[in-house]
Amino acid sequence: MKFKGLNLRTILFPFLVATSMIVGIFMGFHLKAIGKNIGIYGIPIGLFFMIYPAMTKVGIEKIARSFKDLKSVGLMVFLNYAVAPFLVAGLAYFFFYLLIEPLKIYDHSIISQVIVGIILLGVAPCIAMVMVWTDMARGNLSMGVSFVAWNSVLQVITTPFLVYYLARTSVFINPLLILESVILYLISPLIAGNITRKLLIKKRNFSKILNLLGNVQNVALLFTIVIIFWTEGSGIINYPSLIWMVGIVMILFYFILFNIGYLSAKKLNYNYEDSTALGFTVAARDFEVSIAIALVAFSAYPFVAITTAIGPLLEIPLMLIIVAIQLMRRRKSNKET
């Protein structure tokens, strides 16, 4: 069934996402004790089946070519490491110290912890779900994968410096944490996707298989949303006012940064697909690294960890909104050409 060019699945998907968030919060409220154990296994499984279908659409050769595109890589590195951390810190300091603190909702100590948590959310670029957002928005997935490979190395070097400079705390980024993410969310899905592609690409029904895998990706996304809101959604229940405060900063951060990346790439004559890949790469953040730093380096300051836990709850729906906006841009661009 279609309505003005949109199929029923596309129309219902936002409602399914909202339902998954509500179910996750409900589970977190009533089954909080087992939530953490579920998350340990559930999130990696969900992310794998979100990323694997996307990887069936790309070849290793295209990824290698994108990896060597120094102009796009240079722009991505500049925006991810010279713009993003300072943008999120500036927004956090301005909003909380100038606008929120005078309202006396939280005291100075808690506000300072929240600002540090927001800074942690902004310092490390995403090396997992960014590929899903790029794929859903019909961006250049080969370029997106090459960016993830670059960021996997660069954030180990840059994150300790940025956290020290912006939050005045020395941290150590365990390379094994990054390596684990790379193996689980980049190398394994890439190998599985390319094996699937080579085995089935010459089959007559390969396009139907890709459509089926697209459904798998959507189900995996909904499953992951339930698990994340189950394991991290207590912040919504315990600190509802903190959600909208952090939300305002992160909404501004994601939308400003995405459009800086997307429009900068367009200015350099990159097409929609390449510009979209760059936009998502500089906007999406690595909440796993942020939460890990908060728990280890800021264990004495609980609101730092609470703030970083709010990050994924906000990022997923916001990234889906940006995906929808990009698809509208794509349709408009196709009509004009």
C-alpha positions as CSV (number, residue, x, y, z in Angstrom):
1,M,0.0,0.0,0.0
2,K,1.3,3.5,-0.9
3,F,0.4,7.0,0.0
4,K,1.8,9.7,-2.3
5,G,4.9,7.7,-3.1
6,L,5.5,6.4,0.4
7,N,4.8,2.8,1.3
8,L,3.0,1.8,4.4
9,R,6.2,0.5,6.1
10,T,7.8,3.9,5.7
11,I,4.8,5.7,7.2
12,L,4.5,3.2,10.1
13,F,8.2,3.2,10.9
14,P,8.2,6.3,13.1
15,F,5.4,4.9,15.2
16,L,7.3,1.6,15.5
17,V,10.4,3.5,16.7
18,A,8.3,5.4,19.3
19,T,6.7,2.1,20.5
20,S,10.1,0.5,20.8
21,M,11.3,3.5,23.0
22,I,8.2,3.2,25.2
23,V,8.6,-0.6,25.5
24,G,12.2,-0.2,26.4
25,I,11.4,2.4,29.2
26,F,8.7,0.1,30.5
27,M,11.1,-2.9,30.6
28,G,13.7,-0.7,32.3
29,F,11.2,0.3,35.0
30,H,9.9,-3.1,35.7
31,L,12.8,-5.4,34.8
32,K,15.8,-3.1,35.6
33,A,17.7,-5.9,37.5
34,I,18.3,-8.0,34.3
35,G,18.6,-5.0,31.9
36,K,22.4,-4.7,32.2
37,N,22.9,-8.4,31.4
38,I,20.5,-8.2,28.5
39,G,22.4,-5.2,27.2
40,I,25.8,-6.9,27.2
41,Y,24.7,-9.3,24.6
42,G,21.6,-7.7,23.1
43,I,23.3,-4.4,21.9
44,P,26.2,-6.1,20.0
45,I,23.7,-8.6,18.3
46,G,21.3,-5.8,17.4
47,L,24.1,-3.6,16.0
48,F,25.6,-6.5,14.0
49,F,22.3,-7.2,12.3
50,M,21.8,-3.4,11.7
51,I,25.2,-3.1,10.0
52,Y,25.5,-6.4,8.1
53,P,22.7,-5.8,5.6
54,A,24.3,-2.5,4.7
55,M,27.6,-4.2,4.1
56,T,26.1,-6.5,1.4
57,K,25.8,-3.4,-0.8
58,V,29.5,-2.4,-0.9
59,G,32.6,-3.9,-2.4
60,I,36.1,-3.8,-0.9
61,E,37.4,-2.0,-4.0
62,K,35.1,1.0,-3.5
63,I,36.0,1.2,0.2
64,A,39.7,1.3,-0.8
65,R,39.2,4.1,-3.3
66,S,37.2,6.1,-0.7
67,F,40.0,5.5,1.9
68,K,42.5,7.3,-0.4
69,D,40.3,10.3,-1.1
70,L,42.4,12.7,0.9
71,K,40.2,15.8,0.3
72,S,37.2,14.2,1.9
73,V,39.2,12.5,4.6
74,G,40.9,15.9,5.4
75,L,37.5,17.6,5.7
76,M,36.1,14.8,7.9
77,V,39.2,14.9,10.2
78,F,39.0,18.7,10.5
79,L,35.3,18.7,11.4
80,N,35.5,15.7,13.7
81,Y,38.5,16.8,15.7
82,A,38.9,20.5,15.3
83,V,35.2,21.6,15.2
84,A,32.9,19.0,16.9
85,P,34.4,18.9,20.4
86,F,34.7,22.7,20.7
87,L,31.2,23.2,19.3
88,V,29.6,20.8,21.8
89,A,31.6,22.3,24.7
90,G,30.6,25.9,23.7
91,L,27.0,25.0,23.4
92,A,27.1,23.2,26.8
93,Y,28.8,26.1,28.6
94,F,26.6,28.7,27.1
95,F,23.3,26.9,27.7
96,F,23.9,25.6,31.2
97,Y,26.0,28.4,32.8
98,L,24.2,31.3,31.2
99,L,20.6,30.0,30.9
100,I,20.0,27.1,33.3
101,E,22.1,27.9,36.3
102,P,20.2,31.2,37.0
103,L,17.0,29.2,37.2
104,K,18.3,27.2,40.2
105,I,17.0,23.9,38.9
106,Y,20.3,22.2,39.7
107,D,23.2,23.5,41.8
108,H,26.6,24.5,40.3
109,S,28.2,21.1,41.1
110,I,25.6,19.1,39.2
111,I,25.6,21.5,36.3
112,S,29.4,21.2,36.0
113,Q,29.1,17.4,36.0
114,V,26.4,17.6,33.2
115,I,28.6,19.8,31.1
116,V,31.5,17.3,31.4
117,G,29.1,14.5,30.4
118,I,28.0,16.5,27.3
119,I,31.7,17.2,26.4
120,L,32.4,13.4,26.6
121,L,29.5,12.8,24.2
122,G,31.0,15.1,21.7
123,V,34.7,14.2,21.6
124,A,34.6,10.8,20.0
125,P,33.1,10.1,16.5
126,C,30.9,7.1,16.0
127,I,32.4,3.9,14.6
128,A,29.3,1.7,14.4
129,M,25.8,3.0,13.9
130,V,27.0,5.8,11.6
131,M,27.1,3.2,8.8
132,V,23.4,2.4,9.4
133,W,22.3,6.1,9.2
134,T,24.4,6.5,6.0
135,D,22.8,3.5,4.5
136,M,19.3,4.4,5.5
137,A,19.7,7.9,4.0
138,R,21.1,6.4,0.7
139,G,24.5,7.9,1.3
140,N,27.9,6.6,0.0
141,L,28.4,3.6,2.3
142,S,31.9,2.9,0.9
143,M,33.0,6.4,1.9
144,G,31.3,6.0,5.3
145,V,33.1,2.7,6.0
146,S,36.5,4.3,5.0
147,F,35.7,7.2,7.4
148,V,35.0,4.7,10.2
149,A,38.4,3.0,9.6
150,W,40.2,6.4,9.9
151,N,38.2,7.4,13.0
152,S,39.0,4.0,14.7
153,V,42.7,5.0,14.8
154,L,42.4,8.7,15.2
155,Q,40.1,8.8,18.2
156,V,42.6,6.7,20.3
157,I,45.1,9.5,19.9
158,T,42.9,12.6,20.0
159,T,40.3,11.7,22.6
160,P,42.6,11.9,25.7
161,F,43.9,15.3,24.6
162,L,40.5,16.7,23.9
163,V,39.1,15.4,27.2
164,Y,42.0,16.9,29.1
165,Y,41.8,20.3,27.3
166,L,38.0,20.6,27.5
167,A,37.2,18.8,30.8
168,R,40.6,19.2,32.6
169,T,40.9,15.5,33.3
170,S,43.5,13.1,32.2
171,V,42.1,9.9,30.7
172,F,43.4,6.8,29.0
173,I,41.6,5.4,26.0
174,N,42.0,1.6,26.0
175,P,42.9,0.6,22.4
176,L,41.3,-2.8,23.1
177,L,37.9,-1.1,23.6
178,I,38.2,0.5,20.1
179,L,39.5,-2.7,18.6
180,E,36.6,-4.6,20.0
181,S,34.1,-2.2,18.4
182,V,36.0,-2.4,15.1
183,I,35.9,-6.2,15.1
184,L,32.3,-6.4,16.2
185,Y,30.8,-3.6,14.1
186,L,33.1,-3.1,11.1
187,I,35.2,-6.1,10.3
188,S,32.7,-8.9,11.1
189,P,29.7,-7.3,9.3
190,L,32.0,-6.3,6.4
191,I,33.3,-9.9,5.9
192,A,29.8,-11.4,6.3
193,G,28.3,-8.8,3.9
194,N,30.9,-9.4,1.2
195,I,30.6,-13.2,1.5
196,T,26.9,-12.8,1.1
197,R,27.4,-10.4,-1.9
198,K,29.8,-12.7,-3.7
199,L,27.7,-15.8,-3.2
200,L,24.4,-14.2,-4.2
201,I,25.1,-11.2,-6.5
202,K,24.7,-13.3,-9.7
203,K,21.4,-14.8,-8.6
204,R,18.3,-13.5,-10.3
205,N,16.6,-12.6,-7.0
206,F,19.5,-10.7,-5.5
207,S,17.4,-7.5,-5.3
208,K,14.7,-9.4,-3.4
209,I,17.4,-10.7,-1.0
210,L,18.6,-7.1,-0.4
211,N,15.0,-6.0,0.3
212,L,14.7,-8.9,2.8
213,L,17.9,-7.8,4.5
214,G,16.6,-4.3,4.6
215,N,13.7,-5.6,6.7
216,V,16.2,-7.4,8.9
217,Q,18.0,-4.1,9.4
218,N,14.8,-2.4,10.4
219,V,13.8,-5.1,12.9
220,A,17.4,-5.1,14.3
221,L,17.1,-1.3,14.8
222,L,13.8,-1.6,16.7
223,F,15.3,-4.4,18.8
224,T,18.4,-2.3,19.6
225,I,16.2,0.7,20.5
226,V,14.3,-1.5,23.0
227,I,17.5,-2.8,24.5
228,I,19.2,0.6,24.8
229,F,16.1,2.3,26.4
230,W,15.8,-0.8,28.7
231,T,19.4,-0.5,29.9
232,E,19.9,3.3,29.9
233,G,16.3,4.6,30.2
234,S,16.3,5.0,33.9
235,G,17.6,8.6,33.4
236,I,14.3,9.5,31.8
237,I,12.4,8.2,34.8
238,N,14.8,9.5,37.5
239,Y,15.8,12.9,36.0
240,P,13.2,13.9,33.4
241,S,14.2,17.6,33.5
242,L,17.7,16.6,32.6
243,I,16.5,15.0,29.4
244,W,15.2,18.2,27.9
245,M,18.2,20.2,29.1
246,V,20.7,17.8,27.6
247,G,18.4,17.3,24.6
248,I,18.4,21.0,23.6
249,V,22.2,21.1,23.5
250,M,22.5,17.8,21.7
251,I,19.8,18.6,19.1
252,L,21.6,21.9,18.3
253,F,24.9,20.0,18.2
254,Y,23.7,17.2,15.9
255,F,21.8,19.4,13.4
256,I,24.5,22.2,13.2
257,L,27.3,19.7,12.8
258,F,25.5,17.5,10.3
259,N,24.7,20.5,8.1
260,I,28.2,21.9,8.4
261,G,29.5,18.6,7.1
262,Y,26.9,18.1,4.4
263,L,26.9,21.7,3.1
264,S,30.7,21.9,3.2
265,A,31.0,18.8,1.1
266,K,28.4,20.1,-1.3
267,K,30.4,23.3,-1.6
268,L,33.4,21.2,-2.6
269,N,31.2,19.7,-5.4
270,Y,30.6,16.3,-3.8
271,N,27.3,14.8,-4.7
272,Y,24.4,14.0,-2.4
273,E,25.7,10.5,-1.5
274,D,29.2,11.6,-0.6
275,S,28.0,14.7,1.3
276,T,25.5,12.6,3.3
277,A,28.2,10.1,4.3
278,L,30.4,13.0,5.5
279,G,27.5,14.7,7.3
280,F,26.6,11.6,9.3
281,T,30.3,10.8,10.0
282,V,30.9,14.2,11.7
283,A,27.5,14.3,13.5
284,A,27.2,10.8,15.0
285,R,29.1,10.2,18.3
286,D,30.6,7.2,20.0
287,F,28.5,6.9,23.1
288,E,30.2,3.6,24.1
289,V,33.5,5.4,24.5
290,S,31.8,8.3,26.3
291,I,30.1,6.1,28.9
292,A,33.3,4.1,29.4
293,I,35.3,7.3,30.1
294,A,32.6,8.6,32.5
295,L,32.5,5.4,34.5
296,V,36.3,5.1,34.8
297,A,37.6,8.7,35.0
298,F,34.6,10.4,36.7
299,S,33.3,7.6,39.0
300,A,33.1,10.1,41.9
301,Y,30.7,12.3,39.9
302,P,27.5,10.4,39.2
303,F,25.9,13.0,36.9
304,V,28.7,12.7,34.4
305,A,27.7,9.0,33.8
306,I,24.0,9.8,33.9
307,T,24.5,12.5,31.2
308,T,26.5,10.1,28.9
309,A,23.9,7.4,29.4
310,I,21.3,9.9,28.1
311,G,23.3,10.3,24.9
312,P,22.2,7.2,23.0
313,L,18.6,7.8,24.1
314,L,18.7,11.1,22.2
315,E,21.0,10.2,19.4
316,I,18.9,7.4,17.9
317,P,15.7,9.3,17.4
318,L,17.6,12.5,16.3
319,M,19.6,10.5,13.7
320,L,16.4,9.0,12.4
321,I,14.9,12.5,12.0
322,I,18.1,13.6,10.1
323,V,17.7,10.4,7.9
324,A,14.1,11.5,7.1
325,I,15.3,15.0,6.2
326,Q,18.0,13.7,4.0
327,L,15.6,11.4,2.1
328,M,13.4,14.5,1.5
329,R,16.4,16.4,0.2
330,R,17.3,13.5,-2.0
331,R,13.8,13.3,-3.5
332,K,13.8,17.0,-4.1
333,S,17.2,16.8,-5.8
334,N,16.1,14.0,-8.0
335,K,13.0,15.9,-9.1
336,E,15.1,19.0,-10.0
337,T,17.4,16.8,-12.2
